[in-house]
Amino acid sequence: MARPIRILCVAGVVLILTCCSTLAGDAGIGTFSIVAFDPVTLELGVAVQSRAFGVGAAVAWAEAGVGAIATQASTNESFGPRGLELLRSGKTSEEVLEILLKSDEGREDRQVAVIDTDGGAVNFTGSRCLDWAGGITGETFACQGNILVSEEVVKAMAAAFEETRGELSERLLATLVAAQAAGGDKRGMQSAAILVVRPSEEHPEYNYRYVDLRVEDHADPINELIRVYRIHEGSDLLRAHIRYAEHYDGLGEEAMAARERGLVGEMLKRVLSEDADDADLLNNLAWFCATADVFVSEAVEAAERAAALKPEDANILDTLAEAYFRDGRAAEAVATIQRAIEIDPESTYFKEQLERFKTP
């Protein structure tokens, strides 16, 4: 006869426990999160860390032009899609929170935060959430946590968000770092996630996943999340900034276009200053900056470093040749692309590049 099974939902993770499970003592699992809105880019985001496996899938919900929601403690995951549907219908964050809680008999075990596209942020902590539990709301953000070492955790989160400058993603990550530095949750760390959405008609995928990264099980999930984010930043996010710059160019919004290109340049300069030895990251940054004709001298430096790390990589040599060409160094571009052709003599593209670089 099979042993009876209990299904327990804690901090957004469903645990299936047998009657003899030794995991029963881990029933209470702490989580801290933030929901936020950027009124300049109209980005919405959620960042979260928990002593639970795969917290991001349960806690973080967002849709561009609609809102963002974090649902945790004894997580009611339906708050995510239901809350977004209510926001989509025109309800404010306050109205959405009231409706969600009114229909939930287990609301005193819940913790939830909602933010709308006006930046209105609200949160709720049920009376049966385990200490320390609570939250803080501010202009365009709400942060909250349960089973924390103290109220200082959410205070540190709020301060970090307000004091950090730059992209919404950077501010959200800084908030997680500050929370952990203040003690975090009592049970330790296991998983972390960041979800940011941004309006785009040309690239509708950004409406749902502009940044969507998760660390499901790690001894130091926040720093691992930051490491993964830096990889994402040097590839997909870099491409996104160039796309938004071109979009703003088309609208005649010069300041916003310059902002997007400036973020790319800041990213490149930071990587160069850190003496990064990731050839692929350096190559990506060099390629996108060179082909966008921004920070070309820095693109040359990054491409040279990448080529030094991988001297037999024809694609990296092609990037270096492109950077030289954009920097007005046609002879060096020709010599470099010829090296790439020697490595890959069958490449029609490299041969076309050679003819292009030779053309006055």
Secondary structure, DSSP 8 states (H G I E B T S, - for coil): ----EEEEEETTEEEEEETT-GGGGG----EEEEEEE-TTT--EEEEEEESSTTHHHHHEEEETTTEEEEEEES--TTHHHHHHHHHHTT--HHHHHHHHHHT-TTGGGEEEEEEETT--EEEEE-TTS-SS-EEEEETTEEEEEESBS-THHHHHHHHHHHH--S-HHHHHHHHHHHHHHTT-BTT---EEEEEEE---SS-GGGGT-SEEEEE-S-SSHHHHHHHHHHHHIIIIIHHHHHHHHHHHHHHT-HHHHHHHHHHHHHHHHHHHHTT---HHHHHHHHHHHHHTTSSHHHHHHHHHHHHHH-TT-HHHHHHHHHHHHHTT-HHHHHHHHHHHHHH-TT-HHHHHHHHHHH--
